[in-house]
């Protein structure tokens, strides 16, 4: 068992971790995560270190815009291991349910398809640059 130090993090939007839903706001109990546990959520922008919280605007931006949601889903796809059968559906695209678990908001099949197309375009574009 590792003795890795845990830090306090706050959710920037609803985040599901260890089968518990964490809501944004300082009134909520913070997520206590190791650096490795927090890495993907930090990359997605789903959490912030408790002492580095984004400015609160009185709840005016509690909901992410469609563009922000799409960008978050594209990033989440990049963090998934798509070689695992449980992460994909029959046509090889990511499972919307697994994406929903990762990002903390409902990912529809249509949003998944759009994000998947963008992720594939990003991957092929990066391959051409290399």
C-alpha positions in Angstrom: 0.0 0.0 0.0 1.4 3.4 -0.9 1.8 6.2 1.5 1.1 8.9 -1.1 -0.1 12.2 0.3 -3.7 13.2 -0.5 -4.8 16.8 -1.3 -8.1 18.5 -1.0 -9.9 19.3 -4.3 -13.2 21.0 -5.0 -15.5 20.1 -7.9 -16.0 22.7 -10.6 -19.1 20.8 -11.8 -20.8 17.7 -10.6 -18.1 14.9 -10.3 -18.6 11.3 -9.5 -15.7 9.6 -7.7 -15.8 6.3 -5.8 -19.5 6.1 -6.4 -20.1 9.4 -4.7 -21.4 12.6 -6.4 -19.5 15.8 -5.5 -21.3 19.1 -6.3 -19.5 22.4 -7.0 -19.3 24.9 -4.1 -17.2 25.4 -1.0 -20.0 24.1 1.3 -19.4 20.6 0.0 -17.0 18.2 1.5 -13.8 18.3 -0.6 -12.5 15.4 -2.6 -9.4 13.9 -1.0 -7.3 12.5 -3.8 -3.7 11.5 -4.5 -1.9 13.2 -7.4 -2.5 10.1 -9.6 -6.2 10.0 -8.7 -6.6 13.7 -9.5 -4.7 13.8 -12.7 -7.5 13.0 -15.2 -10.0 15.2 -13.4 -7.6 18.1 -13.3 -7.0 17.6 -17.1 -10.7 17.8 -17.7 -11.1 20.9 -15.5 -13.6 19.0 -13.4 -11.8 19.8 -10.2 -9.4 22.4 -8.7 -7.1 22.3 -5.7 -9.1 23.6 -2.8 -6.7 26.6 -2.3 -6.8 27.4 -6.1 -10.5 27.6 -6.7 -11.9 29.4 -9.7 -13.7 32.6 -9.0 -17.4 32.0 -8.2 -19.9 34.1 -10.0 -23.0 33.5 -7.8 -24.0 30.4 -9.7 -24.5 32.1 -13.1 -22.3 29.5 -14.9 -23.3 26.4 -13.0 -24.2 24.8 -16.3 -21.5 24.2 -18.9 -22.2 25.4 -22.4 -22.7 22.8 -25.1 -19.2 23.8 -26.5 -17.6 23.3 -23.0 -19.4 20.0 -22.6 -18.3 18.8 -26.0 -14.7 19.8 -25.3 -14.8 18.0 -22.0 -16.1 14.8 -23.6 -13.4 15.0 -26.3 -10.7 15.3 -23.6 -12.3 12.4 -21.7 -12.2 10.2 -24.8 -8.5 10.9 -24.9 -8.1 9.6 -21.4 -10.0 6.4 -22.0 -8.4 3.0 -22.7 -10.4 2.2 -25.8 -8.7 -1.2 -26.1 -10.9 -2.4 -23.1 -14.2 -3.9 -24.3 -16.2 -2.3 -21.4 -15.2 1.2 -22.6 -16.6 0.8 -26.2 -19.7 -0.2 -28.0 -20.1 -2.5 -31.0 -18.9 0.0 -33.6 -15.7 0.8 -31.6 -16.8 4.2 -30.4 -16.6 5.1 -26.6 -19.5 4.0 -24.4 -21.7 7.1 -23.5 -22.4 5.6 -20.1 -18.6 5.4 -19.3 -18.2 9.0 -20.6 -21.0 10.1 -18.3 -19.2 8.5 -15.4 -15.9 10.2 -16.3 -17.2 13.8 -16.9 -20.0 13.9 -14.2 -22.8 15.0 -16.6 -25.0 13.1 -18.9 -23.4 12.4 -22.3 -26.0 11.6 -25.0 -25.3 9.3 -27.9 -25.4 12.3 -30.2 -22.8 14.2 -28.1 -20.6 11.1 -27.9 -20.7 10.7 -31.7 -19.8 14.4 -32.2 -17.0 14.2 -29.6 -15.8 10.9 -31.1 -15.6 12.4 -34.6 -13.6 15.4 -33.2 -11.3 13.1 -31.2 -10.6 11.0 -34.3 -9.9 14.2 -36.3 -7.6 15.5 -33.6 -5.7 12.2 -33.5 -5.3 12.0 -37.3 -4.2 15.7 -37.4 -1.6 15.1 -34.7 -0.3 12.0 -36.5 0.2 14.1 -39.7 2.3 16.7 -37.7 4.6 14.1 -36.2 
